[in-house]
Amino acid sequence: MQLFRLCFVDIIKSKCTCIEENNTKIQR
């Protein structure tokens, strides 16, 4: 099974938000 990673660009905050399989929200 592959790890699930959803990454999208938040235009309002001008950041890249990545949501990992463990429901951890990572903002860069």
DOROVO-806954 format. One line per field, with one value per residue: residue number from 1; x negated, y, z negated of N, C-alpha, C, O in turn. Coordinates in steps of 0.2 Angstrom, whole numbers. Atoms other than C-alpha are relative to their C-alpha. Layout:
N
num <- [NUM	...]
npx <- [X	...]
npy <- [Y	...]
npz <- [Z	...]
capx <- [X	...]
capy <- [Y	...]
capz <- [Z	...]
cpx <- [X	...]
cpy <- [Y	...]
cpz <- [Z	...]
opx <- [X	...]
opy <- [Y	...]
opz <- [Z	...]
% end
This chain:
28
num <- [1	2	3	4	5	6	7	8	9	10	11	12	13	14	15	16	17	18	19	20	21	22	23	24	25	26	27	28]
npx <- [-4	4	-2	-4	2	-3	4	-4	3	-5	1	-2	6	6	5	-1	-3	0	-3	3	-5	-2	-4	4	0	7	0	7]
npy <- [-6	-6	-5	-5	-7	-5	-6	-5	-6	-4	-7	-5	-1	1	5	7	4	8	4	6	5	0	-6	-5	-6	-3	-6	-2]
npz <- [0	0	5	-2	2	-4	0	-4	1	3	-3	5	5	-4	3	-2	6	-2	5	0	2	8	1	2	-5	0	-4	-2]
capx <- [0	-6	-6	7	2	12	3	12	7	17	19	26	11	-1	-8	-9	2	-1	10	2	10	9	20	5	6	-11	-12	-28]
capy <- [0	17	31	44	62	76	92	108	126	138	154	164	160	158	142	124	113	94	82	66	49	51	66	77	95	101	119	126]
capz <- [0	4	-8	-6	-4	2	6	12	13	1	11	-3	-15	-1	-8	-3	-14	-14	-23	-27	-30	-49	-47	-51	-43	-38	-32	-23]
cpx <- [-4	2	4	-2	3	-3	4	-3	6	-2	1	-6	-6	-5	2	2	0	3	-2	5	2	4	-4	0	-7	1	-7	1]
cpy <- [6	5	6	7	5	7	5	7	5	7	6	1	0	-5	-7	-4	-7	-3	-7	-6	0	6	6	6	3	7	3	8]
cpz <- [0	-5	3	-1	5	-1	4	-2	-3	3	-5	-5	4	-2	4	-6	2	-6	1	-2	-7	-2	-3	5	-1	5	1	2]
opx <- [-9	8	2	-4	3	-3	6	-5	11	-6	-3	-8	-12	-11	8	-2	3	1	-1	11	7	4	-2	-1	-9	3	-11	-4]
opy <- [7	5	8	8	4	10	4	8	5	10	11	6	1	-4	-7	-5	-9	-3	-10	-4	-3	8	10	5	6	6	3	11]
opz <- [-3	-7	9	-7	11	-7	10	-8	0	1	-5	-6	1	-3	7	-10	7	-12	6	-4	-9	-8	-7	11	-6	11	-3	4]
% end
